[in-house]
Amino acid sequence: MTNKSSFDLNNLNPLQLNSLKEQISTEYQKYRQSYTQLLEIKSLYSNTLFSLESLQPENLNQPILAPLTESLYLPGKLTNVKSVLTDIGTNFFVERSVEDAQEYFKRQTKIVEEKAQEVLKTMKQNEESLKAVNTVLERKVYQQQRKTMQQQQQQQQQKVLKK
Amino acid sequence: MNTDFEKELRQLTIFQNEIKKLQTGQIDIVTKLNESKFVLQELKLLPKTAKVYQLVGPTLLEVTLNEAKENVENRLDLLGKEEKKTLEIIKETQQKHDKKKNELIAFQRKLMQPKNVPKKK
């Protein structure tokens, strides 16, 4: 969507630099959002792994409370400690053994971690370009201010001379 | 002259809004596409003895591994075609938008010209 061609920032006037700054900031917000989402998914996976640990053969026939609705639970017995259904997306579920499921979630956590690292890297690059744009913008604004001040001084001197 | 200009300007903003809408739709399609690719990958890793279930409404139905793979592959095809179509539409609308913009710029220049004439002394 954005053309990160290496054009010279010095060729842009302050107005263009400002809009570029806004563009980079909105991009940064989006990246940050994806990063937090990925971290959430990662913690979800670690919670799942934790719950899977309680599905051990020694817990067979243990009493459990199965949720029927958000506020209604049904007492029951844990009868299946061997297989679980894992949601792989787009409404598909796969029946796996507890060990396979644990492996699956560990694999997923790794993938999510890698993606999160990528997003973090892009965020850093984004920060750097924002800094660069800001420095050039400040310099230009300062130059412009000095120019207007000098012009004002010159005008005043001319007025004095004319008198 | 001014009302004509305003009409053309409004057309331009309509094009811009259309492009934005199409682009958000495109993002949706791409996310669905990626999700389906991921599911297919997972299905391919499964041994032939694995049991696969599909959530259809409130019911969980058992499907064979091949059925599930076919299902996801068909979905990928459809999504791919949709993505190509939307890309084309976006390109077309972008071209119309750019053409309209150039027309507006030429129009603006014409409007500016009569003002310059009286300044020449």
Interface residues (C-beta under 8 A of the other chain):
Chain A: L85 I88 G89 T90 N91 F92 F93 V94 E95 R96
Chain B: E35 S36 F38 V39 E42 L43 L46 A50 K51 V52 Y53 Q54 L55 V56 L60 A68 V72 R75
